[in-house]
Amino acid sequence: MTLKIHIDDSAAPYEQVRAQISDQARSGVLPVGYRLPTVRGLAESLGLAANTVAKAYRALESDGVIETRGRHGTYVAAAGSAAERELAAAAQAYAERARRLGMAESEAAAAVRDALRAAYGKE
């Protein structure tokens, strides 16, 4: 994730953060499920006050661009229909569980392909 704050820009710093994260999420630069830095971490890296980044995160969450999962962090939210959002959330949960179980990415992907073939009746 690359963000730049331009002091001479007429937009407030929180709006610059909000707009850049929103643009990157919508364009796919930040994929669904991408874990964003903590408020404090991003504020420090950008040289901003934590409240400025927190304000941007609140606006992004209100817009449905990001979602906060309590102590687990803040992630890029799924866009689109409710079914697409539910599918993205399930995929994210599966990926996290596979990683916790120590599965290689290729093993996790193979398990998904097998499950999809079984579910859709393909050999």
DSSP file (Angstrom, degrees, kcal/mol; ACC not computed):
  #  RESIDUE AA STRUCTURE BP1 BP2  ACC     N-H-->O    O-->H-N    N-H-->O    O-->H-N    TCO  KAPPA ALPHA  PHI   PSI    X-CA   Y-CA   Z-CA
    1    1 A M              0   0    0      0, 0.0     2,-0.5     0, 0.0    20,-0.0   0.000 360.0 360.0 360.0 127.2    0.0    0.0    0.0
    2    2 A T        +     0   0    0     18,-0.1     2,-0.4     2,-0.0    22,-0.1  -0.966 360.0 170.2-121.8 119.5    1.4    3.3   -1.0
    3    3 A L        -     0   0    0     -2,-0.5     2,-0.4     2,-0.0    14,-0.1  -0.966  10.3-169.5-126.1 144.9    0.0    6.6    0.2
    4    4 A K        -     0   0    0     -2,-0.4     2,-0.5    12,-0.1    16,-0.1  -0.998  10.4-151.2-135.0 131.8    1.4   10.1   -0.1
    5    5 A I        -     0   0    0     -2,-0.4     2,-0.7    41,-0.1     3,-0.1  -0.891   8.3-155.2-102.6 127.0    0.2   13.2    1.7
    6    6 A H    >   -     0   0    0     -2,-0.5     3,-1.5     1,-0.2     5,-0.1  -0.899   3.0-162.6-105.0 112.5    0.7   16.4   -0.2
    7    7 A I  T 3  S+     0   0    0     -2,-0.7    -1,-0.2     1,-0.3    -2,-0.0   0.844  91.0  53.5 -62.9 -35.3    0.8   19.4    2.3
    8    8 A D  T 3  S+     0   0    0     -3,-0.1    -1,-0.3     2,-0.0     2,-0.1   0.483  85.2 110.5 -81.7  -0.6    0.1   21.9   -0.5
    9    9 A D  S <  S-     0   0    0     -3,-1.5     7,-0.1     1,-0.1    -4,-0.0  -0.473  71.2-135.5 -72.0 143.6   -3.0   20.0   -1.6
   10   10 A S  S    S+     0   0    0     -2,-0.1     2,-0.2     2,-0.1    -1,-0.1   0.729  82.0  90.8 -73.0 -20.5   -6.3   21.8   -0.9
   11   11 A A  S    S-     0   0    0      1,-0.1    -2,-0.1    -5,-0.1    -5,-0.1  -0.542  88.9-107.8 -76.8 141.0   -7.8   18.5    0.4
   12   12 A A     >  -     0   0    0     -2,-0.2     4,-2.1     1,-0.1     3,-0.4  -0.295  29.6-111.8 -62.9 150.6   -7.4   17.9    4.1
   13   13 A P  H  > S+     0   0    0      0, 0.0     4,-2.3     0, 0.0     5,-0.2   0.875 118.0  53.2 -54.6 -40.6   -4.9   15.1    5.0
   14   14 A Y  H  > S+     0   0    0      1,-0.2     4,-2.6     2,-0.2     5,-0.1   0.889 109.1  50.2 -63.7 -35.8   -7.7   12.8    6.3
   15   15 A E  H  > S+     0   0    0     -3,-0.4     4,-2.8     2,-0.2    -1,-0.2   0.862 108.3  52.3 -69.3 -35.8   -9.5   13.2    3.0
   16   16 A Q  H  X S+     0   0    0     -4,-2.1     4,-2.4     2,-0.2     5,-0.2   0.922 111.5  46.4 -63.7 -44.0   -6.3   12.4    1.0
   17   17 A V  H  X S+     0   0    0     -4,-2.3     4,-2.4     2,-0.2     5,-0.3   0.944 114.6  47.9 -62.1 -48.1   -5.9    9.2    3.1
   18   18 A R  H  X S+     0   0    0     -4,-2.6     4,-2.4     1,-0.2    -2,-0.2   0.932 113.9  45.9 -58.9 -48.1   -9.6    8.3    2.5
   19   19 A A  H  X S+     0   0    0     -4,-2.8     4,-2.7     1,-0.2    -1,-0.2   0.901 113.1  48.7 -65.2 -41.9   -9.5    9.0   -1.2
   20   20 A Q  H  X S+     0   0    0     -4,-2.4     4,-2.4    -5,-0.2    -1,-0.2   0.917 114.1  44.7 -67.9 -42.5   -6.3    7.1   -1.8
   21   21 A I  H  X S+     0   0    0     -4,-2.4     4,-2.4    -5,-0.2     5,-0.2   0.925 114.6  50.1 -66.4 -42.3   -7.3    4.0    0.1
   22   22 A S  H  X S+     0   0    0     -4,-2.4     4,-2.6    -5,-0.3     5,-0.2   0.934 112.3  46.8 -60.1 -47.4  -10.7    4.1   -1.6
   23   23 A D  H  X S+     0   0    0     -4,-2.7     4,-2.0     1,-0.2     6,-0.3   0.911 113.4  48.2 -61.4 -43.6   -9.2    4.4   -5.0
   24   24 A Q  H  X>S+     0   0    0     -4,-2.4     6,-2.3     2,-0.2     5,-0.9   0.857 113.0  48.2 -68.3 -34.5   -6.7    1.6   -4.4
   25   25 A A  H ><5S+     0   0    0     -4,-2.4     3,-0.5     4,-0.2    -2,-0.2   0.923 113.4  46.6 -69.8 -43.8   -9.4   -0.7   -3.0
   26   26 A R  H 3<5S+     0   0    0     -4,-2.6    -2,-0.2     1,-0.2    -1,-0.2   0.829 113.1  49.2 -68.8 -31.3  -11.8    0.0   -5.9
   27   27 A S  H 3<5S-     0   0    0     -4,-2.0    -1,-0.2    -5,-0.2    -2,-0.2   0.606 114.3-114.7 -83.5 -11.2   -9.0   -0.5   -8.5
   28   28 A G  T <<5S+     0   0    0     -4,-0.7    -3,-0.2    -3,-0.5    -4,-0.1   0.390  85.5 118.8  93.0  -4.3   -7.8   -3.8   -7.0
   29   29 A V  S   <S+     0   0    0     -5,-0.9    -4,-0.2     1,-0.3    -5,-0.1   0.910  86.0  40.3 -58.8 -40.1   -4.4   -2.5   -6.0
   30   30 A L  S    S-     0   0    0     -6,-2.3    -2,-0.3    -9,-0.1    -1,-0.3  -0.925  99.1-146.9-105.2 104.9   -5.6   -3.3   -2.4
   31   31 A P    >   -     0   0    0      0, 0.0     3,-2.3     0, 0.0    45,-0.3  -0.242  29.7 -80.4 -73.0 161.0   -7.5   -6.6   -2.8
   32   32 A V  T 3  S+     0   0    0      1,-0.3    45,-0.2    -7,-0.1     3,-0.1  -0.351 121.0  25.6 -55.9 132.9  -10.5   -7.7   -0.8
   33   33 A G  T 3  S+     0   0    0     43,-2.6    -1,-0.3     1,-0.3     2,-0.2   0.357  82.8 148.1  91.5  -6.1   -9.3   -9.0    2.5
   34   34 A Y    <   -     0   0    0     -3,-2.3    42,-1.9     1,-0.1     2,-0.6  -0.444  48.5-127.6 -64.2 129.9   -6.0   -7.0    2.5
   35   35 A R  E     -A   75   0A   0     40,-0.2    40,-0.3    -2,-0.2    -1,-0.1  -0.711  22.4-145.3 -84.6 121.7   -5.1   -6.1    6.1
   36   36 A L  E     -A   74   0A   0     38,-3.1    38,-0.5    -2,-0.6     3,-0.1  -0.438  26.2 -94.5 -80.2 156.3   -4.5   -2.3    6.5
   37   37 A P        -     0   0    0      0, 0.0    -1,-0.1     0, 0.0    37,-0.0  -0.253  50.8 -90.6 -62.6 159.3   -1.9   -0.9    8.9
   38   38 A T     >  -     0   0    0      1,-0.1     4,-2.8    -3,-0.1     5,-0.3  -0.264  37.7-108.5 -63.6 160.6   -3.1    0.1   12.3
   39   39 A V  H  > S+     0   0    0      1,-0.2     4,-2.6     2,-0.2     5,-0.2   0.946 121.6  44.8 -56.0 -49.7   -4.2    3.6   12.8
   40   40 A R  H  > S+     0   0    0      1,-0.2     4,-2.5     2,-0.2    -1,-0.2   0.905 112.7  51.2 -64.0 -41.6   -1.1    4.4   14.8
   41   41 A G  H  > S+     0   0    0      2,-0.2     4,-2.2     1,-0.2    -2,-0.2   0.919 113.8  43.0 -62.6 -45.2    1.2    2.6   12.3
   42   42 A L  H  X S+     0   0    0     -4,-2.8     4,-2.0     2,-0.2     6,-0.2   0.909 113.0  53.0 -68.3 -41.2   -0.2    4.4    9.3
   43   43 A A  H  X>S+     0   0    0     -4,-2.6     5,-2.7    -5,-0.3     4,-1.1   0.927 110.8  47.5 -59.1 -44.3   -0.2    7.8   11.1
   44   44 A E  H  <5S+     0   0    0     -4,-2.5     3,-0.4     1,-0.2    -1,-0.2   0.919 111.4  49.4 -63.4 -44.1    3.4    7.3   12.0
   45   45 A S  H  <5S+     0   0    0     -4,-2.2    -1,-0.2     1,-0.2    -2,-0.2   0.803 117.8  40.8 -68.2 -27.2    4.5    6.3    8.5
   46   46 A L  H  <5S-     0   0    0     -4,-2.0    -1,-0.2    -5,-0.1    -2,-0.2   0.532 110.0-118.8 -95.7  -7.6    2.7    9.3    7.0
   47   47 A G  T  <5S+     0   0    0     -4,-1.1     2,-0.3    -3,-0.4    -3,-0.2   0.851  70.7 129.6  72.5  34.3    3.7   11.8    9.7
   48   48 A L      < -     0   0    0     -5,-2.7    -1,-0.3    -6,-0.2     2,-0.2  -0.731  65.8 -94.3-115.6 165.2    0.1   12.5   10.7
   49   49 A A    >>  -     0   0    0     -2,-0.3     4,-1.4     1,-0.1     3,-0.8  -0.530  33.6-122.1 -73.7 146.6   -1.8   12.5   13.9
   50   50 A A  H 3> S+     0   0    0      1,-0.3     4,-2.7     2,-0.2     5,-0.2   0.859 112.6  59.4 -58.6 -36.5   -3.5    9.2   14.8
   51   51 A N  H 3> S+     0   0    0      1,-0.2     4,-2.0     2,-0.2    -1,-0.3   0.828 100.8  55.9 -63.0 -30.9   -6.9   11.0   15.0
   52   52 A T  H <> S+     0   0    0     -3,-0.8     4,-1.7     2,-0.2    -1,-0.2   0.935 111.8  41.2 -66.2 -46.4   -6.4   12.1   11.3
   53   53 A V  H  X S+     0   0    0     -4,-1.4     4,-2.8     2,-0.2    -2,-0.2   0.890 112.5  55.5 -68.8 -39.0   -6.0    8.5   10.2
   54   54 A A  H  X S+     0   0    0     -4,-2.7     4,-2.5     1,-0.2    -1,-0.2   0.896 106.4  51.4 -60.1 -39.7   -8.8    7.3   12.5
   55   55 A K  H  X S+     0   0    0     -4,-2.0     4,-2.1     2,-0.2    -1,-0.2   0.906 110.7  48.3 -63.5 -42.0  -11.2    9.9   10.9
   56   56 A A  H  X S+     0   0    0     -4,-1.7     4,-2.5     2,-0.2    -2,-0.2   0.925 111.4  49.8 -64.1 -44.8  -10.2    8.5    7.4
   57   57 A Y  H  X S+     0   0    0     -4,-2.8     4,-2.5     1,-0.2    -2,-0.2   0.899 109.5  51.8 -61.6 -41.1  -10.8    4.9    8.5
   58   58 A R  H  X S+     0   0    0     -4,-2.5     4,-2.4     2,-0.2    -1,-0.2   0.916 111.2  47.4 -61.6 -42.8  -14.2    5.8   10.0
   59   59 A A  H  X S+     0   0    0     -4,-2.1     4,-1.9     2,-0.2    -2,-0.2   0.908 112.3  49.5 -64.8 -41.7  -15.2    7.5    6.7
   60   60 A L  H  <>S+     0   0    0     -4,-2.5     5,-2.4     2,-0.2     6,-0.9   0.880 111.4  49.0 -65.2 -37.8  -14.0    4.5    4.7
   61   61 A E  H ><5S+     0   0    0     -4,-2.5     3,-1.1     1,-0.2    -2,-0.2   0.908 109.5  51.8 -68.1 -40.5  -15.9    2.1    7.0
   62   62 A S  H 3<5S+     0   0    0     -4,-2.4    -2,-0.2     1,-0.3    -1,-0.2   0.854 109.4  50.8 -61.6 -35.3  -19.0    4.2    6.7
   63   63 A D  T 3<5S-     0   0    0     -4,-1.9    -1,-0.3    -5,-0.1    -2,-0.2   0.546 115.7-117.3 -79.3  -8.1  -18.6    4.0    2.9
   64   64 A G  T < 5S+     0   0    0     -3,-1.1    -3,-0.2    -4,-0.5    -2,-0.1   0.621  83.8 117.3  81.6  12.8  -18.3    0.2    3.0
   65   65 A V  S   <S+     0   0    0     -5,-2.4    12,-2.6    -6,-0.2     2,-0.3   0.863  79.1  19.6 -80.7 -37.2  -14.7    0.3    1.6
   66   66 A I  E     -B   76   0A   0     -6,-0.9     2,-0.4    10,-0.3    10,-0.2  -0.854  66.3-152.2-127.7 163.8  -13.1   -1.2    4.7
   67   67 A E  E     -B   75   0A   0      8,-2.7     8,-2.8    -2,-0.3     2,-0.5  -1.000  10.8-140.3-138.4 139.2  -14.3   -3.2    7.7
   68   68 A T  E     -B   74   0A   0     -2,-0.4     6,-0.2     6,-0.2     2,-0.2  -0.853   7.3-165.3 -99.6 129.7  -12.9   -3.4   11.2
   69   69 A R    >   -     0   0    0      4,-3.4     3,-2.2    -2,-0.5     5,-0.1  -0.397  41.6-111.9-110.0  53.0  -12.8   -6.8   12.8
   70   70 A G  G >  S-     0   0    0      1,-0.3     3,-1.2    -2,-0.2    -1,-0.3  -0.295  90.6  -5.5  58.1-130.4  -12.2   -5.7   16.4
   71   71 A R  G 3  S+     0   0    0      1,-0.2    -1,-0.3    -3,-0.1     3,-0.1   0.552 125.3  74.9 -74.2  -6.5   -8.8   -6.7   17.7
   72   72 A H  G <  S-     0   0    0     -3,-2.2    -1,-0.2     1,-0.3     2,-0.2   0.627 104.0-114.8 -82.6 -13.3   -8.1   -8.6   14.5
   73   73 A G    <   -     0   0    0     -3,-1.2    -4,-3.4    -4,-0.1     2,-0.4  -0.630  31.0 -58.2 117.2-172.9   -7.5   -5.5   12.5
   74   74 A T  E     -AB  36  68A   0    -38,-0.5   -38,-3.1    -6,-0.2     2,-0.3  -0.952  50.3-175.9-118.9 132.7   -9.0   -3.5    9.6
   75   75 A Y  E     -AB  35  67A   0     -8,-2.8    -8,-2.7    -2,-0.4     2,-0.4  -0.870  35.7 -96.8-129.6 156.1   -9.4   -5.0    6.2
   76   76 A V  E     - B   0  66A   0    -42,-1.9   -43,-2.6   -45,-0.3   -10,-0.3  -0.620  50.3-132.6 -69.7 127.7  -10.5   -4.0    2.7
   77   77 A A        -     0   0    0    -12,-2.6     2,-0.2    -2,-0.4   -43,-0.1  -0.418  18.5 -99.9 -84.2 157.6  -14.2   -5.0    2.5
   78   78 A A        -     0   0    0      7,-0.1     2,-0.2    -2,-0.1     7,-0.1  -0.556  36.5-149.6 -74.1 138.7  -15.8   -6.9   -0.4
   79   79 A A        +     0   0    0     -2,-0.2     2,-0.2     5,-0.1   -15,-0.0  -0.570  53.1  40.7 -99.1 169.7  -17.7   -4.8   -2.8
   80   80 A G  S    S-     0   0    0     -2,-0.2    -2,-0.0     4,-0.1     5,-0.0  -0.573  95.8  -1.0  98.0-156.6  -20.7   -5.8   -4.8
   81   81 A S     >  -     0   0    0     -2,-0.2     4,-2.3     1,-0.1     5,-0.2  -0.116  69.6-106.6 -71.0 167.1  -23.7   -7.9   -3.9
   82   82 A A  H  > S+     0   0    0      1,-0.2     4,-2.6     2,-0.2     5,-0.2   0.882 122.0  53.7 -60.9 -38.7  -24.4   -9.5   -0.5
   83   83 A A  H  > S+     0   0    0      2,-0.2     4,-2.4     1,-0.2    -1,-0.2   0.910 108.7  48.4 -64.2 -41.7  -23.6  -12.9   -2.1
   84   84 A E  H  > S+     0   0    0      2,-0.2     4,-2.5     1,-0.2    -2,-0.2   0.899 112.3  49.2 -64.8 -39.8  -20.2  -11.6   -3.3
   85   85 A R  H  X S+     0   0    0     -4,-2.3     4,-2.3     2,-0.2    -2,-0.2   0.913 111.9  48.4 -65.0 -42.1  -19.4  -10.1    0.1
   86   86 A E  H  X S+     0   0    0     -4,-2.6     4,-2.3     2,-0.2    -2,-0.2   0.906 112.0  49.5 -64.8 -41.0  -20.4  -13.4    1.8
   87   87 A L  H  X S+     0   0    0     -4,-2.4     4,-2.5     2,-0.2    -2,-0.2   0.917 111.0  49.1 -63.7 -43.7  -18.3  -15.4   -0.6
   88   88 A A  H  X S+     0   0    0     -4,-2.5     4,-2.3     1,-0.2    -2,-0.2   0.892 111.3  50.0 -63.6 -39.3  -15.3  -13.1   -0.1
   89   89 A A  H  X S+     0   0    0     -4,-2.3     4,-2.4     2,-0.2    -1,-0.2   0.904 111.4  48.4 -66.2 -40.5  -15.6  -13.3    3.7
   90   90 A A  H  X S+     0   0    0     -4,-2.3     4,-2.5     2,-0.2    -2,-0.2   0.903 111.5  50.0 -65.7 -40.7  -15.8  -17.1    3.5
   91   91 A A  H  X S+     0   0    0     -4,-2.5     4,-2.6     2,-0.2    -2,-0.2   0.906 110.9  49.5 -63.6 -41.2  -12.7  -17.3    1.3
   92   92 A Q  H  X S+     0   0    0     -4,-2.3     4,-2.4     2,-0.2    -2,-0.2   0.920 111.1  48.9 -63.8 -43.8  -10.8  -15.0    3.6
   93   93 A A  H  X S+     0   0    0     -4,-2.4     4,-2.2     2,-0.2    -2,-0.2   0.905 112.1  49.3 -62.9 -41.4  -11.8  -17.2    6.6
   94   94 A Y  H  X S+     0   0    0     -4,-2.5     4,-2.9     2,-0.2     5,-0.2   0.933 110.5  50.1 -62.1 -46.4  -10.7  -20.3    4.7
   95   95 A A  H  X S+     0   0    0     -4,-2.6     4,-2.1     1,-0.2    -2,-0.2   0.907 111.6  48.0 -60.6 -42.5   -7.4  -18.8    3.8
   96   96 A E  H  X S+     0   0    0     -4,-2.4     4,-2.2     2,-0.2    -1,-0.2   0.900 113.2  47.8 -65.6 -40.1   -6.7  -17.7    7.3
   97   97 A R  H  X S+     0   0    0     -4,-2.2     4,-2.0     2,-0.2    -2,-0.2   0.912 110.1  51.7 -68.0 -41.6   -7.6  -21.2    8.7
   98   98 A A  H  <>S+     0   0    0     -4,-2.9     5,-2.5     1,-0.2     4,-0.3   0.905 110.8  48.8 -60.3 -41.1   -5.5  -23.0    6.1
   99   99 A R  H ><5S+     0   0    0     -4,-2.1     3,-1.4    -5,-0.2    -1,-0.2   0.923 109.9  51.0 -64.8 -44.0   -2.5  -20.8    7.0
  100  100 A R  H 3<5S+     0   0    0     -4,-2.2    -1,-0.2     1,-0.3    -2,-0.2   0.840 107.0  54.9 -62.0 -32.7   -3.0  -21.5   10.7
  101  101 A L  T 3<5S-     0   0    0     -4,-2.0    -1,-0.3    -5,-0.1    -2,-0.2   0.521 118.6-114.2 -77.9  -5.2   -3.1  -25.2   10.0
  102  102 A G  T < 5 +     0   0    0     -3,-1.4     2,-0.2    -4,-0.3    -3,-0.2   0.688  60.7 156.5  82.3  18.7    0.3  -24.9    8.3
  103  103 A M      < -     0   0    0     -5,-2.5    -1,-0.2    -6,-0.2     2,-0.1  -0.541  43.4-119.0 -79.2 142.2   -1.0  -25.7    4.8
  104  104 A A     >  -     0   0    0     -2,-0.2     4,-2.4     1,-0.1     5,-0.2  -0.416  27.2-112.1 -71.4 155.5    1.0  -24.5    1.8
  105  105 A E  H  > S+     0   0    0      1,-0.2     4,-2.5     2,-0.2     5,-0.2   0.900 118.9  52.5 -57.4 -41.4   -0.9  -22.1   -0.6
  106  106 A S  H  > S+     0   0    0      1,-0.2     4,-2.1     2,-0.2    -1,-0.2   0.877 109.3  49.3 -64.2 -37.3   -0.9  -24.8   -3.3
  107  107 A E  H  > S+     0   0    0      2,-0.2     4,-2.0     1,-0.2    -1,-0.2   0.909 111.5  48.6 -67.0 -42.4   -2.4  -27.4   -0.9
  108  108 A A  H  X S+     0   0    0     -4,-2.4     4,-1.7     1,-0.2    -2,-0.2   0.910 112.4  48.6 -64.0 -42.4   -5.1  -24.9    0.2
  109  109 A A  H  X S+     0   0    0     -4,-2.5     4,-2.5     1,-0.2    -2,-0.2   0.889 109.5  52.5 -65.5 -39.6   -5.9  -24.1   -3.4
  110  110 A A  H  X S+     0   0    0     -4,-2.1     4,-2.4     1,-0.2    -1,-0.2   0.894 107.0  52.7 -63.4 -39.6   -6.1  -27.8   -4.4
  111  111 A A  H  X S+     0   0    0     -4,-2.0     4,-2.2     2,-0.2    -1,-0.2   0.891 110.0  48.7 -63.3 -38.9   -8.5  -28.4   -1.5
  112  112 A V  H  X S+     0   0    0     -4,-1.7     4,-2.7     2,-0.2     5,-0.2   0.933 110.1  50.7 -66.2 -45.6  -10.7  -25.6   -2.8
  113  113 A R  H  X S+     0   0    0     -4,-2.5     4,-2.4     1,-0.2    -2,-0.2   0.917 111.7  48.4 -58.6 -43.1  -10.6  -26.9   -6.4
  114  114 A D  H  X S+     0   0    0     -4,-2.4     4,-2.2     1,-0.2    -1,-0.2   0.916 112.2  48.6 -63.0 -43.5  -11.6  -30.4   -5.2
  115  115 A A  H  X S+     0   0    0     -4,-2.2     4,-2.6     2,-0.2    -2,-0.2   0.893 111.6  49.5 -65.0 -40.0  -14.5  -29.0   -3.1
  116  116 A L  H  X S+     0   0    0     -4,-2.7     4,-2.4     2,-0.2     6,-0.2   0.914 109.7  51.1 -66.3 -42.0  -15.8  -27.0   -6.0
  117  117 A R  H  <>S+     0   0    0     -4,-2.4     5,-2.8    -5,-0.2     4,-0.5   0.927 113.6  45.6 -59.6 -43.8  -15.6  -30.0   -8.4
  118  118 A A  H ><5S+     0   0    0     -4,-2.2     3,-0.7     3,-0.2    -2,-0.2   0.914 113.8  48.5 -65.6 -42.8  -17.6  -32.0   -5.9
  119  119 A A  H 3<5S+     0   0    0     -4,-2.6    -1,-0.2     1,-0.2    -2,-0.2   0.848 116.9  41.1 -67.3 -35.4  -20.1  -29.2   -5.2
  120  120 A Y  T 3<5S-     0   0    0     -4,-2.4    -1,-0.2    -5,-0.2    -2,-0.2   0.356 113.3-115.0 -97.7   5.8  -20.8  -28.6   -8.9
  121  121 A G  T < 5 +     0   0    0     -3,-0.7     2,-0.4    -4,-0.5    -3,-0.2   0.804  67.8 138.2  70.1  30.7  -20.8  -32.3   -9.9
  122  122 A K      <       0   0    0     -5,-2.8    -1,-0.2    -6,-0.2    -2,-0.1  -0.846 360.0 360.0-108.6 146.7  -17.7  -32.1  -12.0
  123  123 A E              0   0    0     -2,-0.4    -1,-0.1    -5,-0.0    -5,-0.1   0.450 360.0 360.0 -90.5 360.0  -15.0  -34.8  -12.1
